[in-house]
Amino acid sequence: MDNEWENMSEENRLELMKNNLLTKRQQNEEKFLNGLMTSFEKNDFQVAASADLNHQERLQQAQLKLAEKSIILAHRYNPLLKQYVANKEQISMNEKFAIIKSKRSSLDDMAAKYKICFNSWINAKDDVHIKVSQPENQLGKISVLDAFALIFYSVITNRRQPGDNMLQLLISGLNSCGKTMIFENPLLEVAHMVTTEKGVSRFNFEAKSTMLLHDVNLMNLVKSSDCDRLKAIARGEPVPTKTHGNVQTVPSVFTIITSNQHLFTHTFLSVEKSKHSLAKVYKSDIKPSANVHPGDIAAIQARFMEAFVRSRPTIDEKHIPKSENFERKHAIVGLFEQVLDILSRHEKHDFKSQYYYLYPIGGLCKHLHLMPEDSNKRLRDNLFGLMERYGLDEEQVENCSKDMNLALKSD
């Protein structure tokens, strides 16, 4: 029996398991529905010009056909019939179209391109200005640029912990300037995109680790009924929220927001490249009013690091993907050694929160297997050096080692 199973194709295995799971009655019910629909589509159904009408008429006529056979069976099998018609419609639609995909670039190639795009973007001082409300109190001795890289790497590689005291990211300003390509696309794999429209289950994150607010009106952060909820989520606090007929607690999740408006007042060293503007100072779009309390604005500003784009950063076209998007693994591999270098240039006391180095170290260990094999040993040794440098305790080192698929020898 084992040899026979091993020699079976995947399709035959699935067919055998299906027959074992279904009772004789269920198998007969399935054959009846198949026979009914085959006869119905061959003799009774005329295809409509509209796809939507086609689906509606197919279902309505199939329900009438089944009711002609038996009103009891029509009552019992109506849900199955709906699913059957929907599946047939999906198969029919799929068969109408060609599917051809471009050849995917290698991980190393896309990671190298991502690193160049990321650094070209954040280092474009004439185009991008990154700001926090209180740099020394919030970041300690690390630069704003290094902090931005560490925070972003933490977001794409970690699950957030309550009370981490880490700033969240807001990327604002000009349209079509790389916000989606560089920051949002790599996040889609682990992010829940939240709408600002009213309704339940908007904050149902399930297993997702990040809340992504795409191109939102920043006034919603300080003015809407969600203001207090969003402030709490940005702090990493668990927040109760309504779902359908229930209340669910949002776990600690990272927050990334993109918007055309900007939260802070930003000052550049040079005037804008545009011929139509000589501006250096760009005042905040969020101002106190009868409906917006200054305290709410200050509270939101205290929780975010903002990268404001006034003009499109210059990125060499050859490094911008033409037929594919950057993915999470491209960002992880592309920034791996850069994050390692940032951590190597600092000490534990340089950081205001331990999580500015704990998250990146954990993320590097978890994804070491993505790096080229010939650099694996060197990078692993560097990671153990960082664990010692930052004084990770025995449990933290053990967890990092497990993520690197290493078993520590006990004394």
C-alpha positions as CSV (number, residue, x, y, z in Angstrom):
1,M,0.0,0.0,0.0
2,D,2.8,2.4,0.9
3,N,4.6,1.7,-2.5
4,E,1.3,2.2,-4.3
5,W,0.9,5.6,-2.6
6,E,4.4,6.7,-3.3
7,N,3.9,5.9,-7.0
8,M,0.7,7.9,-7.3
9,S,0.6,11.3,-8.9
10,E,-0.6,14.3,-6.8
11,E,-3.9,14.4,-8.6
12,N,-4.5,10.7,-7.9
13,R,-3.6,11.1,-4.3
14,L,-6.1,13.9,-3.9
15,E,-8.8,11.9,-5.7
16,L,-8.2,8.9,-3.4
17,M,-8.3,11.1,-0.2
18,K,-11.5,12.8,-1.5
19,N,-13.2,9.5,-2.0
20,N,-12.2,8.4,1.5
21,L,-13.5,11.6,3.1
22,L,-16.8,11.7,1.3
23,T,-19.6,9.3,2.2
24,K,-21.4,7.4,-0.6
25,R,-24.3,9.7,-0.2
26,Q,-22.2,12.8,-0.6
27,Q,-20.5,11.4,-3.7
28,N,-23.9,10.7,-5.2
29,E,-25.0,14.3,-4.4
30,E,-22.0,15.7,-6.1
31,K,-22.6,13.5,-9.2
32,F,-26.2,14.7,-9.3
33,L,-25.3,18.3,-9.2
34,N,-22.6,17.8,-11.9
35,G,-25.1,15.9,-14.1
36,L,-27.8,18.6,-13.6
37,M,-25.5,21.5,-14.5
38,T,-24.1,19.6,-17.5
39,S,-27.5,18.9,-18.8
40,F,-28.7,22.4,-18.0
41,E,-25.8,24.2,-19.7
42,K,-26.0,22.0,-22.8
43,N,-29.8,22.3,-23.4
44,D,-31.3,25.2,-21.5
45,F,-28.8,28.0,-20.9
46,Q,-28.1,30.8,-23.4
47,V,-25.0,32.8,-22.6
48,A,-25.6,36.6,-22.0
49,A,-23.4,39.4,-23.4
50,S,-22.7,40.8,-20.0
51,A,-20.5,38.8,-17.5
52,D,-22.5,40.0,-14.5
53,L,-25.9,39.2,-16.2
54,N,-24.4,35.9,-17.3
55,H,-23.6,34.9,-13.7
56,Q,-27.1,36.0,-12.4
57,E,-29.1,34.3,-15.1
58,R,-27.1,31.1,-14.9
59,L,-27.8,30.9,-11.2
60,Q,-31.5,31.8,-11.5
61,Q,-32.1,29.4,-14.3
62,A,-30.1,26.6,-12.6
63,Q,-32.2,27.2,-9.4
64,L,-35.4,26.9,-11.5
65,K,-34.1,23.7,-13.1
66,L,-33.3,22.1,-9.8
67,A,-36.8,23.1,-8.4
68,E,-38.4,21.4,-11.3
69,K,-36.7,18.2,-10.4
70,S,-37.4,18.4,-6.6
71,I,-38.5,21.3,-4.4
72,I,-36.9,19.5,-1.4
73,L,-33.6,19.1,-3.2
74,A,-33.7,22.7,-4.4
75,H,-34.1,23.9,-0.7
76,R,-31.3,21.6,0.5
77,Y,-28.8,22.2,-2.3
78,N,-29.3,25.9,-3.1
79,P,-26.1,27.0,-1.2
80,L,-24.1,24.3,-3.0
81,L,-25.6,25.4,-6.3
82,K,-24.5,29.0,-5.7
83,Q,-20.9,27.9,-5.0
84,Y,-20.9,25.5,-8.0
85,V,-22.1,28.3,-10.4
86,A,-19.5,30.7,-9.0
87,N,-16.7,28.2,-9.5
88,K,-17.8,27.4,-13.0
89,E,-17.9,31.2,-13.8
90,Q,-14.4,31.6,-12.4
91,I,-13.1,28.8,-14.5
92,S,-14.8,30.1,-17.6
93,M,-13.4,33.6,-17.0
94,N,-9.9,32.3,-16.5
95,E,-10.0,30.3,-19.7
96,K,-10.8,33.5,-21.7
97,F,-7.4,35.2,-20.9
98,A,-3.8,34.5,-21.6
99,I,-1.4,34.5,-18.6
100,I,2.2,35.4,-19.2
101,K,4.7,36.7,-16.7
102,S,8.0,38.4,-17.0
103,K,11.2,36.6,-16.0
104,R,11.9,37.4,-12.3
105,S,15.2,38.9,-11.3
106,S,17.4,37.1,-8.8
107,L,17.2,37.9,-5.1
108,D,20.7,39.3,-5.1
109,D,20.1,41.5,-8.1
110,M,16.8,42.9,-6.6
111,A,18.4,43.3,-3.2
112,A,21.3,45.3,-4.6
113,K,18.8,47.6,-6.5
114,Y,16.7,48.0,-3.4
115,K,19.7,49.1,-1.3
116,I,20.6,51.8,-3.9
117,C,17.0,53.1,-4.2
118,F,16.5,53.2,-0.4
119,N,19.8,55.1,0.2
120,S,19.4,57.4,-2.8
121,W,16.0,58.3,-1.4
122,I,16.8,58.9,2.3
123,N,20.1,60.7,1.5
124,A,18.6,63.1,-1.0
125,K,18.9,66.1,1.3
126,D,17.7,68.6,-1.2
127,D,14.5,66.6,-1.7
128,V,13.8,64.7,1.5
129,H,13.8,66.0,5.1
130,I,13.4,63.6,8.0
131,K,12.3,65.0,11.3
132,V,11.2,64.0,14.9
133,S,9.8,66.4,17.5
134,Q,12.7,65.9,20.1
135,P,15.7,64.2,18.5
136,E,17.9,64.0,21.7
137,N,15.1,62.8,24.0
138,Q,13.7,60.3,21.4
139,L,16.7,59.1,19.6
140,G,19.7,59.6,21.9
141,K,23.0,59.7,20.1
142,I,22.0,58.0,16.9
143,S,21.4,60.2,13.8
144,V,17.9,60.6,12.3
145,L,19.0,58.8,9.1
146,D,20.4,55.8,11.1
147,A,17.2,55.7,13.2
148,F,15.0,55.7,10.1
149,A,16.9,52.7,8.7
150,L,16.7,50.8,12.0
151,I,13.0,51.5,12.5
152,F,12.1,50.5,8.9
153,Y,14.2,47.3,9.2
154,S,12.5,46.5,12.5
155,V,9.1,46.9,11.0
156,I,9.7,44.5,8.1
157,T,11.5,41.8,10.3
158,N,9.8,41.8,13.7
159,R,6.6,41.5,15.6
160,R,6.1,44.5,17.8
161,Q,6.4,44.3,21.6
162,P,4.2,46.4,24.0
163,G,5.9,49.5,25.5
164,D,8.9,49.5,23.0
165,N,9.0,53.3,23.0
166,M,9.9,53.3,19.3
167,L,8.8,56.0,16.9
168,Q,6.6,55.0,14.0
169,L,7.1,56.1,10.4
170,L,5.2,58.8,8.4
171,I,6.2,59.3,4.8
172,S,4.6,62.4,3.3
173,G,4.7,64.9,0.5
174,L,4.9,64.7,-3.2
175,N,3.1,62.0,-5.3
176,S,5.0,59.5,-7.5
177,C,8.3,60.0,-5.6
178,G,9.1,56.4,-4.5
179,K,6.9,56.1,-1.4
180,T,5.1,53.1,-2.7
181,M,7.9,51.5,-4.5
182,I,10.5,51.6,-1.7
183,F,8.4,51.5,1.5
184,E,4.9,50.2,0.9
185,N,5.5,47.3,-1.6
186,P,8.0,45.5,0.7
187,L,5.5,45.8,3.6
188,L,2.4,44.4,1.8
189,E,3.3,40.8,2.8
190,V,3.1,41.6,6.5
191,A,0.8,44.7,6.7
192,H,-2.9,45.2,7.1
193,M,-4.1,48.2,5.1
194,V,-6.5,50.2,7.2
195,T,-9.2,52.4,5.7
196,T,-10.2,55.6,7.3
197,E,-13.8,55.0,6.3
198,K,-16.2,54.2,9.2
199,G,-17.1,50.6,9.7
200,V,-16.4,47.6,11.9
201,S,-13.5,45.1,11.4
202,R,-11.2,47.8,9.9
203,F,-8.7,47.0,12.7
204,N,-8.9,43.2,12.4
205,F,-5.2,42.5,12.0
206,E,-5.3,38.7,12.5
207,A,-1.6,37.7,12.2
208,K,-0.4,40.9,10.4
209,S,2.4,42.8,12.2
210,T,1.9,46.3,10.8
211,M,-0.8,48.8,10.3
212,L,-0.5,50.6,6.9
213,L,-2.5,53.8,6.3
214,H,-2.0,54.6,2.6
215,D,-2.4,58.1,1.3
216,V,-4.6,59.3,4.1
217,N,-5.8,62.7,5.1
218,L,-3.7,63.5,8.2
219,M,-6.6,65.4,9.7
220,N,-8.1,62.0,10.4
221,L,-5.3,61.3,12.9
222,V,-6.2,64.3,15.0
223,K,-9.8,65.0,14.3
224,S,-11.8,61.7,13.7
225,S,-13.3,59.4,16.3
226,D,-10.2,57.1,15.6
227,C,-7.8,59.7,17.0
228,D,-7.3,58.2,20.5
229,R,-7.3,54.6,19.0
230,L,-4.6,55.5,16.5
231,K,-2.5,57.3,19.1
232,A,-2.6,54.1,21.3
233,I,-1.8,51.8,18.4
234,A,1.2,54.1,17.5
235,R,2.4,53.7,21.1
236,G,2.2,49.9,20.8
237,E,-0.6,49.5,23.2
238,P,-3.3,46.8,22.9
239,V,-6.6,48.5,21.8
240,P,-10.1,47.1,21.9
241,T,-12.0,47.5,18.6
242,K,-15.4,46.4,17.2
243,T,-15.7,43.5,14.8
244,H,-18.9,42.0,13.5
245,G,-21.0,41.2,16.6
246,N,-17.9,41.2,18.8
247,V,-15.1,43.2,20.4
248,Q,-11.5,42.3,19.5
249,T,-8.3,43.6,20.9
250,V,-5.7,44.9,18.4
251,P,-2.3,43.6,19.4
252,S,0.8,45.7,19.5
253,V,1.5,46.5,15.8
254,F,3.9,48.8,14.0
255,T,2.4,51.8,12.1
256,I,3.4,53.2,8.8
257,I,1.5,56.1,7.2
258,T,1.8,57.7,3.8
259,S,0.1,61.0,3.0
260,N,0.3,64.0,0.6
261,Q,0.1,66.3,3.7
262,H,2.9,66.7,6.2
263,L,2.8,66.7,10.0
264,F,5.9,68.7,11.0
265,T,7.3,72.0,9.7
266,H,10.3,71.2,7.6
267,T,13.3,73.4,6.8
268,F,15.7,72.7,4.0
269,L,19.2,74.2,3.5
270,S,18.5,75.1,-0.1
271,V,15.6,76.4,-2.2
272,E,13.4,73.9,-4.1
273,K,14.6,72.8,-7.5
274,S,11.2,73.8,-9.0
275,K,11.2,76.9,-11.1
276,H,7.9,77.9,-9.5
277,S,9.1,77.9,-5.9
278,L,11.9,79.4,-3.9
279,A,10.7,77.9,-0.6
280,K,13.0,76.5,2.1
281,V,10.4,76.2,4.9
282,Y,7.3,74.1,4.6
283,K,4.9,74.6,7.4
284,S,2.8,71.8,8.8
285,D,-0.5,71.1,7.1
286,I,-2.0,70.2,10.5
287,K,-3.1,73.3,12.5
288,P,-5.1,73.8,15.7
289,S,-8.7,74.7,15.1
290,A,-12.1,74.6,16.8
291,N,-12.2,70.8,16.0
292,V,-8.5,70.1,16.4
293,H,-6.9,70.4,19.9
294,P,-3.2,71.4,20.0
295,G,-2.6,68.6,22.5
296,D,-3.7,66.0,19.9
297,I,-1.3,67.4,17.3
298,A,1.6,67.3,19.8
299,A,0.7,63.8,20.8
300,I,0.7,62.5,17.2
301,Q,4.0,64.4,16.5
302,A,5.6,62.8,19.6
303,R,4.9,59.3,18.2
304,F,6.2,59.6,14.6
305,M,9.3,60.2,12.6
306,E,8.4,61.9,9.4
307,A,10.1,61.8,6.0
308,F,8.8,64.7,4.0
309,V,9.4,64.7,0.2
310,R,9.2,68.1,-1.5
311,S,10.7,67.0,-4.9
312,R,11.4,63.7,-6.5
313,P,14.8,62.2,-5.4
314,T,17.2,61.4,-8.2
315,I,17.5,57.6,-8.6
316,D,19.3,56.1,-11.5
317,E,16.7,54.5,-13.8
318,K,18.7,51.3,-14.2
319,H,18.1,50.5,-10.5
320,I,14.3,51.0,-10.6
321,P,12.4,47.7,-11.3
322,K,10.6,47.9,-14.6
323,S,8.5,44.7,-14.7
324,E,8.3,43.7,-11.0
325,N,8.0,45.2,-7.5
326,F,10.3,45.2,-4.6
327,E,9.4,42.6,-2.1
328,R,10.0,42.2,1.7
329,K,13.0,39.8,1.1
330,H,14.6,42.3,-1.2
331,A,14.6,45.0,1.5
332,I,15.8,42.5,4.2
333,V,18.8,41.3,2.1
334,G,19.5,44.7,0.6
335,L,19.7,46.5,4.0
336,F,21.2,43.6,6.0
337,E,24.9,44.7,6.0
338,Q,23.9,48.4,6.3
339,V,21.9,47.7,9.5
340,L,24.8,45.5,10.8
341,D,27.2,48.4,10.1
342,I,24.9,51.0,11.9
343,L,24.8,48.7,15.0
344,S,28.5,48.2,14.9
345,R,29.1,51.9,15.1
346,H,27.1,52.4,18.2
347,E,27.0,51.4,21.9
348,K,24.2,50.3,24.1
349,H,24.0,53.6,25.9
350,D,23.6,55.5,22.6
351,F,19.9,54.4,22.3
352,K,16.9,55.7,24.2
353,S,15.1,52.4,23.9
354,Q,16.6,48.9,23.9
355,Y,14.3,48.0,21.0
356,Y,16.2,50.2,18.6
357,Y,18.9,47.6,18.7
358,L,17.0,44.5,19.9
359,Y,14.6,44.5,16.9
360,P,17.3,44.8,14.3
361,I,19.5,42.2,15.9
362,G,16.6,39.8,16.1
363,G,15.6,40.5,12.5
364,L,19.1,40.0,11.2
365,C,19.4,36.6,13.0
366,K,16.0,35.5,11.8
367,H,16.8,36.2,8.1
368,L,20.5,35.2,8.0
369,H,19.5,32.2,5.8
370,L,18.6,34.6,3.0
371,M,22.1,35.9,2.7
372,P,24.7,34.4,0.2
373,E,26.1,31.2,1.6
374,D,29.7,32.4,1.2
375,S,29.1,35.3,3.6
376,N,27.1,33.3,6.2
377,K,29.9,32.5,8.6
378,R,31.3,36.0,8.6
379,L,27.8,37.5,9.2
380,R,27.0,35.0,11.9
381,D,30.2,35.9,13.8
382,N,29.4,39.6,13.5
383,L,26.0,38.9,14.9
384,F,27.4,37.1,17.9
385,G,29.8,40.1,18.3
386,L,26.7,42.4,18.4
387,M,25.0,40.3,21.0
388,E,28.0,40.6,23.2
389,R,28.5,44.3,22.5
390,Y,24.9,45.1,23.4
391,G,24.8,42.8,26.4
392,L,22.0,40.4,25.4
393,D,21.1,38.0,28.1
394,E,21.2,34.2,27.9
395,E,17.6,33.8,26.8
396,Q,17.9,36.5,24.1
397,V,21.1,34.9,22.8
398,E,19.4,31.5,22.8
399,N,16.4,32.8,20.8
400,C,18.7,34.5,18.3
401,S,20.7,31.3,17.9
402,K,17.5,29.3,17.3
403,D,16.6,31.8,14.6
404,M,20.0,31.1,13.0
405,N,19.3,27.4,13.3
406,L,22.2,27.0,15.8
407,A,22.1,25.0,19.0
408,L,24.2,26.5,21.8
409,K,26.3,24.2,23.9
410,S,25.5,24.2,27.5
411,D,28.3,24.5,30.0
